[in-house]
Amino acid sequence: MLGTFAVQHRGILSTARVQKYIGLLVIIPLAIVGVAPLLQHGVNWSNFSPFVPLAEAYKPEPGAWNIPGWTLVLGGMFIAAWSTYGFETAICYTREFKNPKTDTFKAIFYSGLLCTAIFVIVPFTFQSELGLTGMLETPIVDGSGVAAALAHMVGGGPIVENALVMLMILALMLCLMTAMAGSSRTLYQGSVDGWLPRYLSHVNDHGAPTAAMWTDLGVNLVLLAIACADATSFFFILAVSNCGYIIFNFLNLNSGWIHRIDNGHIERPFRAPTFIIALGGVFAFVNAVFMGAGAKVWNPMALWAGLITAALIIPVFFYRHYVQDKGHFPAQMLEDLKVGGTGALKADRKAGMLPYLTLAAGVATVLIANAIFHF
């Protein structure tokens, strides 16, 4: 993490270059290893049937498409959302692109295609080669035996296995760089826009948001210290943090159509088609179902702990908005939105009560899903 911090301290361009080379070192071999077993041995379709959920978590017994079965599926989708949606960080740097109008679409579209391919091919290959029993063995579940399994799939020995271990370490470093760069940029932008404390908007001579980076590093070190205690703590921390991510995702997806109603006339670097904006609103509620039904799979208290943790940001916002800014948003934020002063921001709310009804519907969706699904 400190090495990642040092790279990012030199600015976004330096970070992007390092990430590009690490990404190529990881993705190309991983894609080859993911495809090679299928070309060598074919697809073992018997390992994909019966196509039903597990009867019980971590036990290779087929279940049924009933409420407990669907709950386990939604629990899997809940954590899968955490690991897959992260490619959205490709557009955290829109303002740094050479041509935001064209580069924004390229960044998110091609990142999505790449992630879709990897997230389909690699699990499919594992299921085909290992079967249900092999997939649920402890070394695969906790990750310690993944490199050995990959080496065995391609017929490699200790040298190949060690090389794959190094690739996974690089992949982990790439994940850290992506997460820290994206989250620190989010903290920085939240501060610039008047949502988070002012100190987070500090940047160094390279333009890197160092105050946000130090905050990000400190919080993550504390969380990792807790998560490393045991597997139960790890999954609890992961589920709680994912609740915050799903809430953030829900707000982002719905803010798209709300902003389109309120300020659809404003020119933007990239303007998504209306049907995409609407589809995003639908998926926001799908994610709410994942959270309401699936968080409990990882810990009975994960949902409630996640909601409480997310609510901790409210006093932080109140401090910035009402104590530091005296109830007014920064001029730069209003300039970015092109809505004029705070008065114009309040007067031009064409969406009316729809944002508040959407929030209420989101809360209801989470609570109803939590009540219906159980295992």
Secondary structure, 3 states (H helix, E strand, C coil): CHHHHHHHCCCHHHHHHHHHHHHHHHHHHHHHHHHHHHHHHCCCHHHHCCCCCEEECCEEEECCCCHHHHHHHHHHHHHHHHHHHHHHHHHCCHHHCCCHHHHHHHHHHHHHHHHHHHHHHHHHHHHHHHHHHHHCCHHHHCCCCHHHHHHHHCCCCHHHHHHHHHHHHHHHHHHHHHHHHHHHHHHHHHHHCCCCCHHHHCCCCCCCCHHHHHHHHHHHHHHHHHHCCCHHHHHHHHHHHHHHHHHHHHHHHHHHHHHHHHHCCCCCCCCCCHHHHHHHHHHHHHHHHHHHHHHHHHCCCHHHHHHHHHHCHHHHHHHHHHHHCCCCCCHHHHHHHCCCCHHHHHHCCCCCCHHHHHHHHHHHHHHHHHHHCCC
